[in-house]
Amino acid sequence: MRKTIGRILQFKRLWILLLLPAGALLTALASRCPRAVEKYYAQGLHLWMERTVGRLVSLFPFSVTEIWIAAVILIVIFCIVWTIRRNIRDKARWKHIWYRFAVNAACAGSIAYFLFVMTMGLNYYRLPASEYLGLEIKEHTAEDLQEVCGFLAERVTEERAGLAEDENGVSKLADGSFRELSDEAARCFNAMAQDHPGIGTLTARNKPMLFSKLMSSVLTMGLYFPYTFESNINVDMTAYTIPSTMCHELSHVKGFMREDEANFLGFLSCTYSDRADFRYSGYMMAFGYAIGQLIAQDRDAAVEIAAKVGEGVFRDDAADGAYWDKYRHTVVSETSEKVYDTYLRSNGQQDGMRSYGRMVDLLIEWYKTEIE
């Protein structure tokens, strides 16, 4: 045992491992001091990084995230192959070779974790977005939920009416490039942010992912990558879901990491758009969450409300369901869901994947404050 410890301690880079407890300590302190996180990190360090690194990365028309991930995978494969080859050539020192590999891997993991904490992780403990939105979350009645569902059913039907359709009767986005979609997402997000000081405007834009089918295989619509401050979009999924996903991911760029808040900010941003396809996308996302919760509480009331929705909405929803059914219930998708659920819980969202459903509380309060 002493010899093993001695071999490990000879590596001078071991001090890098201190980044692991340092990151854990910062996270623990952040969970107890949300106002300090808001003042010094969310509105301080993170904002500065978003406006520098994020702005620089936005200059590239392609996803820097994809290049970053591909490079890391290639480096990992190279290191494993190189270590195995070296072990074959120098069998007498096999322990030293694998000790060195383990130490290097642990150091790389410590750096990655600490950077995650500093570029994104602390934002899980900032003040809730409801403080900037002027919404006070309260207990809501079943009637409140039904009323919101009825309102959203009317809006999705109204916004869907003027949209173009493909040969299958499924709605299409207005003609234009991905760049134009991205610019519109940023424009309507900034319009929303100007009405709610503290949310903050942005200069970032969304990037299309070349490996969108791979994203679909792990049931991922969008990806915010903290190391590049970049919002990445699955462009293979059903068209009407893309605008709200874009605005959702931009919310993450601004440091709103809780999924319920990012969903609500994504929806709210879409309502600021001059484009019907953007507004439709936002209302459809909101309606999906609200009617899903109503189904769990009062299925008969949900069926009655859903019956009032236009046929085009049903076609779109069916197309979206059919798309994702191709990827559900596979080893890859189910494993990814479990991993993501664990990730959310480890970052203070104790409901895990169910935390997405808390968006409905924000929706109801917004409706009661802004619409009624």
C-alpha positions in Angstrom: 0.0 0.0 0.0 2.8 2.4 0.9 4.5 1.7 -2.4 1.3 2.4 -4.3 0.7 5.7 -2.4 4.3 6.6 -3.1 4.0 6.0 -6.8 0.9 8.2 -6.9 2.3 11.0 -4.9 5.3 11.3 -7.2 3.1 13.0 -9.8 3.5 16.8 -9.3 0.2 17.6 -11.0 -1.8 16.1 -8.1 -2.5 19.6 -6.8 -5.0 19.9 -9.7 -7.2 17.4 -7.8 -7.9 20.2 -5.3 -10.2 21.7 -7.9 -12.7 19.0 -7.2 -13.3 19.8 -3.5 -13.0 23.5 -4.3 -15.8 23.2 -6.8 -17.9 21.2 -4.3 -17.3 23.8 -1.6 -18.3 26.7 -3.9 -21.5 24.8 -4.8 -22.3 24.2 -1.1 -21.8 27.8 -0.3 -23.9 28.9 -3.3 -26.8 26.8 -2.2 -26.9 28.8 1.1 -26.4 32.2 -0.3 -28.6 32.8 -3.4 -28.5 36.6 -3.1 -24.7 36.6 -3.1 -24.7 34.2 -6.1 -27.1 36.6 -7.9 -25.0 39.7 -7.2 -21.5 38.5 -7.6 -21.9 35.6 -10.0 -25.1 35.7 -12.1 -24.9 39.5 -12.5 -21.1 39.6 -12.2 -18.7 36.9 -13.3 -21.1 34.9 -15.4 -22.4 38.0 -17.2 -18.9 39.0 -18.0 -18.1 35.6 -19.4 -21.3 35.5 -21.4 -20.5 38.9 -23.0 -16.9 37.9 -23.8 -16.6 34.2 -24.5 -20.2 33.9 -25.7 -20.0 36.9 -28.0 -16.7 35.5 -29.5 -18.1 32.1 -30.1 -21.2 33.6 -31.7 -19.0 34.9 -34.5 -18.6 31.4 -35.8 -21.5 30.2 -38.1 -21.1 26.6 -36.9 -21.4 24.9 -33.6 -18.1 25.1 -31.7 -19.6 22.7 -29.2 -19.6 19.9 -31.7 -16.0 20.5 -32.5 -15.1 20.6 -28.8 -16.9 17.4 -28.0 -15.5 15.6 -31.0 -12.0 16.7 -30.1 -12.4 15.5 -26.5 -13.6 12.1 -27.7 -10.6 11.8 -30.1 -8.2 12.8 -27.3 -9.7 10.3 -24.9 -9.4 7.5 -27.5 -5.9 8.5 -28.4 -4.8 8.5 -24.7 -6.3 5.1 -24.1 -4.7 3.6 -27.2 -1.4 5.2 -26.4 -1.4 3.9 -22.9 -2.2 0.4 -24.0 0.5 0.4 -26.6 3.0 1.8 -24.1 2.0 -0.9 -21.6 2.6 -3.6 -24.2 6.0 -2.3 -25.0 7.1 -1.8 -21.4 5.3 -4.5 -19.5 7.7 -4.2 -16.5 6.4 -0.8 -15.7 2.7 -1.5 -16.3 1.6 -0.3 -12.9 3.4 3.1 -13.3 1.9 3.5 -16.7 -1.7 2.9 -15.5 -1.2 5.0 -12.4 -0.1 7.8 -14.6 -3.1 7.3 -16.8 -5.5 7.3 -13.8 -3.9 10.5 -12.3 -4.2 12.3 -15.6 -7.8 11.3 -16.1 -8.6 12.4 -12.5 -6.9 15.7 -13.1 -8.8 16.3 -16.3 -12.1 15.4 -14.6 -11.3 17.8 -11.8 -10.6 20.7 -14.3 -13.8 19.9 -16.2 -15.9 19.9 -13.0 -14.4 23.1 -11.7 -15.0 24.9 -15.0 -18.5 23.6 -15.1 -19.1 25.1 -11.6 -17.6 28.4 -12.7 -19.3 28.7 -16.1 -22.8 27.3 -15.2 -23.2 25.3 -12.1 -23.5 28.2 -9.6 -26.5 29.6 -11.5 -28.6 26.7 -10.3 -28.6 28.5 -6.9 -29.3 32.1 -8.1 -32.5 33.9 -7.2 -35.6 32.6 -9.0 -36.6 34.2 -12.3 -40.1 34.9 -10.8 -38.5 37.8 -8.9 -37.6 39.5 -12.2 -40.9 38.6 -13.8 -42.9 40.1 -10.9 -44.7 36.8 -10.3 -45.4 35.5 -6.9 -45.9 31.7 -7.0 -49.0 30.7 -4.9 -51.2 27.7 -4.4 -53.5 27.3 -7.4 -56.9 25.6 -7.8 -58.1 23.1 -10.3 -60.2 25.8 -11.8 -57.1 28.0 -12.3 -55.5 25.2 -14.3 -58.6 24.6 -16.4 -58.9 28.3 -17.2 -55.3 28.5 -18.4 -55.7 25.4 -20.5 -58.8 26.9 -22.1 -56.9 30.1 -22.9 -53.9 28.3 -24.3 -56.2 26.1 -26.4 -57.7 29.2 -28.0 -54.3 30.7 -28.7 -52.7 27.7 -30.3 -55.8 27.3 -32.6 -55.7 31.0 -33.5 -51.9 31.1 -34.2 -52.0 27.8 -36.1 -54.7 29.0 -38.5 -52.4 31.1 -40.8 -49.4 28.8 -40.9 -48.2 27.1 -44.1 -48.4 23.3 -44.2 -46.4 20.5 -45.8 -47.9 17.7 -47.9 -49.1 15.9 -44.8 -50.9 18.9 -43.4 -48.2 19.5 -40.7 -47.3 23.1 -40.0 -44.1 24.5 -41.4 -41.9 27.4 -40.3 -41.9 30.5 -42.5 -39.4 30.4 -45.3 -35.9 31.5 -44.3 -32.5 30.3 -43.1 -31.6 28.9 -39.7 -29.7 32.2 -39.2 -32.9 34.1 -39.7 -34.6 31.9 -37.1 -31.8 32.4 -34.7 -31.9 36.2 -35.2 -35.6 36.2 -34.5 -35.2 34.1 -31.4 -32.6 36.6 -30.0 -34.8 39.5 -31.0 -37.9 38.4 -29.2 -35.9 37.2 -26.2 -34.3 40.7 -25.9 -37.7 42.3 -26.3 -39.0 40.2 -23.4 -35.9 41.0 -21.4 -36.3 44.8 -21.9 -39.8 44.5 -20.3 -38.3 42.6 -17.3 -35.1 44.3 -16.1 -32.7 41.8 -14.5 -33.3 39.1 -17.1 -30.7 40.8 -19.3 -30.4 41.1 -23.1 -27.9 38.9 -25.0 -25.8 38.9 -28.2 -25.6 35.1 -28.5 -27.4 33.2 -31.2 -28.4 29.6 -31.7 -26.3 27.1 -33.7 -27.6 24.1 -35.7 -26.2 20.7 -34.7 -24.9 18.6 -37.5 -25.4 15.5 -35.3 -29.1 16.3 -34.7 -30.2 12.7 -35.2 -27.8 11.7 -32.5 -29.4 14.3 -30.2 -32.8 12.8 -31.0 -31.5 9.4 -30.0 -31.0 10.7 -26.5 -34.3 12.6 -26.6 -32.6 16.0 -26.7 -34.1 19.0 -28.4 -31.5 21.6 -27.5 -28.1 21.7 -25.7 -26.6 24.6 -23.8 -22.8 24.0 -23.5 -21.3 25.9 -20.6 -17.7 25.8 -21.8 -18.5 27.7 -25.0 -21.6 29.6 -23.7 -23.3 28.3 -26.8 -26.9 27.3 -27.5 -27.2 24.3 -29.8 -30.4 23.2 -31.6 -31.6 19.8 -32.9 -32.8 20.8 -36.4 -34.1 17.3 -37.2 -37.1 17.5 -34.9 -40.6 18.7 -35.8 -40.4 22.2 -37.2 -42.9 23.9 -34.9 -40.9 22.9 -31.8 -37.7 24.7 -32.9 -38.5 28.4 -32.1 -39.5 27.7 -28.5 -36.5 25.4 -28.0 -34.3 28.2 -29.3 -35.7 30.7 -26.8 -35.4 28.0 -24.0 -31.7 27.5 -24.7 -31.1 31.3 -24.8 -32.5 31.4 -21.3 -29.8 29.1 -20.3 -27.2 31.3 -22.0 -28.5 34.1 -19.7 -27.9 31.9 -16.7 -31.4 30.7 -15.9 -30.6 27.0 -15.5 -33.7 25.7 -13.8 -35.7 23.9 -16.5 -39.1 25.2 -15.4 -37.8 28.8 -15.6 -36.1 28.3 -18.9 -39.3 26.8 -20.3 -41.4 29.7 -19.1 -38.9 32.3 -20.4 -38.8 30.4 -23.7 -42.6 30.5 -24.0 -42.8 34.2 -22.9 -40.1 35.2 -25.4 -42.0 33.6 -28.3 -45.1 35.7 -27.4 -43.1 38.8 -28.2 -42.4 37.7 -31.7 -44.0 39.3 -34.8 -44.0 35.9 -36.4 -47.0 33.6 -36.0 -44.9 30.5 -36.2 -42.8 31.7 -33.2 -45.9 32.5 -31.2 -47.5 29.2 -32.1 -44.4 27.3 -31.0 -44.4 29.1 -27.6 -48.1 28.5 -27.0 -47.9 24.9 -28.1 -45.1 24.2 -25.6 -47.1 25.9 -22.8 -50.3 24.1 -23.8 -48.5 20.8 -23.8 -47.3 21.2 -20.2 -50.6 22.6 -18.9 -52.9 20.1 -20.5 -50.6 17.3 -19.4 -51.0 18.4 -15.8 -54.7 18.8 -16.2 -54.9 15.2 -17.6 -53.3 14.0 -14.4 -55.8 16.0 -12.2 -59.1 15.8 -14.2 -59.0 13.8 -17.4 -62.6 14.6 -18.4 -62.0 18.3 -18.2 -58.8 18.0 -20.2 -60.6 16.0 -22.9 -63.3 18.6 -23.1 -60.8 21.4 -23.6 -58.7 19.5 -26.1 -61.8 18.8 -28.2 -61.9 22.6 -28.9 -58.5 22.7 -30.4 -58.2 23.0 -34.2 -57.5 19.9 -36.4 -54.1 21.4 -37.5 -52.9 21.4 -33.9 -53.8 17.7 -33.6 -51.9 16.9 -36.8 -48.8 18.8 -35.5 -48.9 17.1 -32.2 -49.3 13.7 -33.8 -46.4 14.3 -36.1 -44.2 15.4 -33.1 -45.3 12.3 -31.1 -44.5 10.0 -34.1 -41.1 11.6 -34.5 -40.0 11.0 -30.9 -41.6 7.5 -30.7 -38.9 6.4 -33.0 -36.3 7.1 -30.3 -38.2 6.2 -27.1 -37.7 3.0 -25.1 -34.3 2.3 -26.4 -31.3 1.5 -24.1 -29.7 4.8 -25.2 -32.7 7.0 -24.6 -33.7 5.4 -21.3 -30.1 5.6 -20.0 -29.8 9.2 -21.1 -33.0 10.1 -19.3 -31.7 8.5 -16.1 -28.4 10.3 -16.4 -30.1 13.6 -17.0 -32.5 13.0 -14.1 -29.5 12.4 -11.8 -27.8 15.5 -13.2 -30.8 17.7 -12.4 -31.1 16.3 -8.9 -27.4 16.8 -8.2 -27.8 20.5 -9.1 -30.5 21.3 -6.7 -33.6 20.3 -8.7 -34.8 17.7 -6.4 -37.8 16.8 -8.6 -35.4 15.7 -11.4 -37.1 15.5 -14.8 -40.4 16.4 -13.1 -39.0 19.9 -12.4 -40.0 20.7 -16.0 -43.7 20.5 -14.8 -43.3 23.4 -12.4 -43.5 25.7 -15.4 -47.3 25.4 -15.1 -47.2 27.3 -11.8 -45.4 30.2 -13.6 -47.9 30.0 -16.4 -50.9 30.2 -14.1 -49.5 33.1 -12.2 -48.6 34.9 -15.5 -52.1 34.4 -16.8 -53.7 35.7 -13.6 -51.4 38.7 -13.6 -51.2 39.6 -17.3 -54.2 38.2 -19.0 -57.2 38.2 -16.7 
